[in-house]
Structures are given as structure tokens and as C-alpha cells.
Amino acid sequence: MANRQLVLWRHGRTSWNLEQRFQGQTDIPLDEVGEQQAISAAQLLKHLNPTYIASSDLSRANKTGLELAKLLKLEVFKDEQFRETSHGLWEGLTYPELKSKYEQEYLSWAKGHEIRPGTTGETRAEVADRMVKGIEKHIENVPDNSTFVIATHGGAARVAAGKLMGLPKPTWLSLGIISNCCWIVLNEPAEKDLPWRLVEYNAGSLPTPALSDDR
């Protein structure tokens, strides 16, 4: 069996994160704090000995992934399948602006209903589907018993984790918001039709072995 580990790593901070603006697929770069977050997080993640790194093609995620790649002398494979959710007309709006202009739509979306944010955006299920397709495509290049890191985005990482773990769609929002430059660690199942196992969520430290008789 492959026994691979997957790390879904959220990008560092941007100016829009600081201003509480919906970013979606708008290509906002890391700010100075975000760049330092990426450098610090990479120093930790290198100890998982990743053998393969991919990223969203948006600059904030790609720059985050490049910090780890520099330490390991690896390439970063950019893929638009690892982008954040498209939020349509919501992108660029602050939360107060959003609630003022699109209150009912926003409340429905925040409750987990499968609607298109900002009229033309993506549903969570669509994002999860493309994320998992991207993971399945790239993981073919990841050796057995090794770690695959994807520098991606908070919303995309959360729904991908929910889908990989086999959680029902209405429960995906029970997984919390991922902080800038924190990550999710999942272990590949022993058999293809089994769900992935959650090791750490919204982590900023390295996982430690879990000693248990419960397999």
C-alpha cells in the first residue's frame, strides 16, 4: 500500500485577509507578514520530508509553496484545480459590505446551502470535486510512504478535506476556518474505497505519532 500523507497548506496573509475582504480567485499577493509566515511554516514542514509539492496557480499560494520548495530543492507544480472558491461578485467586498448588499444570499451560503456565491461563483461541492480530482492526478507522482504538500487556500482545503474524509456535505462547515499558513494533515487509506484519516487540522506544529490500538 502507498501509505502517503497529504498536507493541505493555506497560504500566508495578504492585505485583503487583513482587511477582511473576500478574495476568492482574485490574485492578491502575500503581504510582508504573509511572506514571513510562509518562511516560518516552511521551516517546520520540511521536517515531514515532502517529496512532491503542488500549489494553486494564484500567486499567494504559489509563493507560499515556493518557500518550502527552496528548502527542499523541489519544483512546485502549479495547478488551477487548487485555486480558492470563485466568489463571483462578492470578491473584493468586506464582510459588512457583503452583508449589506447580499444579506439573504450570504446568510444562505453561510448556513451551508449549495448556492453560487456572488451569483456566478462556485458551490462548495464543485470546489471539493475539482480539488480531489487535482489531488488524484498529482498523487500518482508521489512515492509510497512519503508526503505530498499542496499550497492552497482555506475554503478549498476545508471542503477537500471533508470530501476526502467521506463527511456528508452539510457537515463540511463543522470543520473550522484554517488560519493563514496553517495546514491539514491527512493519511491515505489502506484501501482505495475507504476515507482518508485526519491527523491534524489547522495545525501550526508538526504531527506526533498517535499511539493507539484503535486502527
C-alpha positions in Angstrom: 0.0 0.0 0.0 1.1 3.6 -0.7 0.7 4.9 2.9 1.1 8.5 1.7 0.4 11.6 3.7 -1.3 14.7 2.3 -0.7 18.2 3.7 -3.2 20.9 2.6 -1.4 24.2 3.5 -3.1 27.5 3.5 -1.2 30.5 2.1 0.2 33.3 4.2 -1.5 36.5 4.9 -2.5 39.1 2.3 -3.7 42.7 2.6 -7.2 41.5 1.8 -7.1 39.0 4.6 -6.1 41.8 7.0 -9.0 44.0 5.6 -11.4 41.0 5.9 -12.2 41.1 2.2 -13.4 38.2 0.2 -10.5 37.2 -2.1 -11.8 34.2 -4.0 -9.8 33.9 -7.2 -8.7 37.5 -7.3 -4.9 37.3 -7.4 -3.8 39.2 -4.3 -0.1 38.7 -3.3 1.2 37.9 0.1 1.9 41.0 2.3 5.2 41.2 4.4 3.6 39.3 7.3 2.4 36.6 4.9 5.9 36.2 3.4 7.4 35.7 6.9 4.6 33.3 7.8 5.4 31.2 4.7 9.2 31.2 5.5 8.5 30.1 9.2 5.9 27.4 8.2 8.3 26.0 5.6 11.0 25.5 8.2 8.6 23.2 10.1 7.0 21.4 7.1 10.4 20.5 5.7 10.8 18.0 8.6 7.9 16.0 7.1 10.3 15.4 4.2 7.9 16.1 1.4 8.8 14.5 -1.9 6.3 16.4 -4.0 4.9 20.0 -3.8 2.0 21.4 -5.8 0.2 24.7 -5.5 -2.7 26.8 -6.7 -1.7 29.0 -9.6 -2.7 32.1 -7.7 0.4 34.0 -6.5 -0.3 34.0 -2.8 -0.4 30.2 -2.7 2.4 29.6 -5.2 4.7 32.0 -3.3 3.9 30.1 -0.1 4.7 26.8 -1.7 8.0 28.1 -3.2 9.3 28.8 0.3 9.2 25.1 1.1 10.4 24.1 -2.3 13.6 26.3 -1.9 14.5 24.4 1.3 14.0 21.0 -0.3 15.3 21.8 -3.8 12.0 20.7 -5.3 9.8 22.0 -8.0 6.3 23.4 -7.3 3.7 22.2 -9.8 1.1 24.9 -10.3 -2.5 23.8 -11.0 -5.6 25.9 -11.2 -7.6 23.0 -9.7 -6.1 24.0 -6.4 -7.5 27.6 -6.5 -9.8 29.1 -3.9 -13.5 29.1 -4.5 -14.7 31.6 -7.0 -16.9 34.1 -5.1 -18.2 36.0 -8.2 -19.5 39.5 -7.3 -18.5 39.1 -3.7 -14.8 39.3 -4.4 -13.3 42.5 -3.1 -16.1 43.2 -0.6 -15.6 43.4 3.1 -17.9 41.3 5.3 -20.0 44.4 6.3 -20.4 45.4 2.6 -21.3 41.8 1.7 -24.0 41.5 4.4 -25.4 44.9 3.3 -25.6 44.2 -0.4 -26.3 40.4 -0.4 -27.7 39.7 3.0 -30.1 36.8 2.2 -27.7 35.2 -0.3 -24.8 35.4 2.2 -26.9 34.0 5.1 -27.9 31.1 2.9 -24.4 30.4 1.9 -23.1 30.8 5.5 -25.6 28.1 6.6 -24.0 25.7 4.1 -26.6 25.7 1.4 -25.4 24.8 -2.0 -25.7 28.2 -3.7 -23.4 30.1 -6.1 -21.8 32.9 -4.0 -21.8 36.2 -5.8 -24.2 34.9 -8.4 -21.5 33.4 -10.7 -19.3 31.7 -8.1 -18.7 28.0 -7.3 -20.6 25.8 -4.9 -18.6 24.1 -2.2 -19.3 20.7 -3.9 -17.8 21.9 -7.1 -14.7 23.1 -5.4 -14.3 19.9 -3.5 -14.7 17.9 -6.7 -12.0 19.8 -8.6 -9.7 19.7 -5.6 -10.0 16.0 -5.2 -9.5 15.5 -9.0 -6.3 17.5 -8.8 -5.1 15.5 -5.8 -5.8 12.2 -7.5 -4.0 13.4 -10.6 -0.8 14.6 -8.8 -0.6 11.9 -6.2 0.2 9.4 -9.0 3.7 11.1 -9.0 4.1 10.8 -5.2 6.2 7.8 -4.0 4.8 5.4 -1.4 5.4 6.2 2.3 6.0 9.9 1.5 4.4 13.3 2.0 2.6 15.4 -0.7 2.2 19.1 0.2 -0.3 21.3 -1.6 -0.1 25.1 -1.0 -3.7 26.2 -1.5 -6.5 28.2 0.1 -8.6 28.0 3.3 -12.0 27.3 1.8 -10.7 24.9 -0.9 -8.7 23.0 1.7 -11.6 22.6 4.1 -14.0 21.2 1.5 -11.4 18.9 0.0 -10.7 17.5 3.5 -14.4 17.0 4.1 -14.8 15.1 0.8 -11.6 13.0 1.3 -12.8 12.0 4.8 -16.2 11.0 3.4 -18.1 13.5 5.5 -21.6 14.4 4.4 -21.7 17.8 2.6 -23.9 19.5 5.3 -21.2 18.8 7.9 -18.2 20.3 6.0 -18.8 23.7 7.7 -18.2 21.9 11.0 -14.6 21.9 10.1 -13.3 25.3 11.2 -11.6 28.1 9.4 -7.9 27.5 8.7 -5.5 30.2 9.8 -3.0 31.8 7.4 -0.1 29.4 6.8 -1.6 26.6 8.9 -2.4 23.2 7.5 -4.4 20.0 7.5 -2.7 16.6 7.6 -4.5 13.5 6.2 -3.3 9.9 5.9 -4.1 8.0 2.8 -6.4 5.0 3.4 -5.1 1.4 3.1 -7.8 0.6 0.5 -9.0 3.0 -2.2 -12.7 3.0 -1.3 -12.0 3.9 2.4 -12.0 7.5 3.7 -8.8 9.4 4.4 -7.9 9.8 8.1 -7.5 13.2 9.7 -4.2 13.6 11.6 -4.1 17.3 12.3 -6.4 20.2 11.5 -5.5 23.9 11.5 -2.1 22.9 12.7 1.0 25.1 13.1 3.2 22.4 14.5 4.3 19.0 13.3 2.1 16.0 14.0 3.3 13.5 16.5 2.7 9.7 16.3 -0.6 8.6 17.8 -0.2 5.5 20.0 -3.4 3.6 20.0 -4.9 0.1 19.5 -7.7 1.7 17.5 -6.8 1.3 13.8 
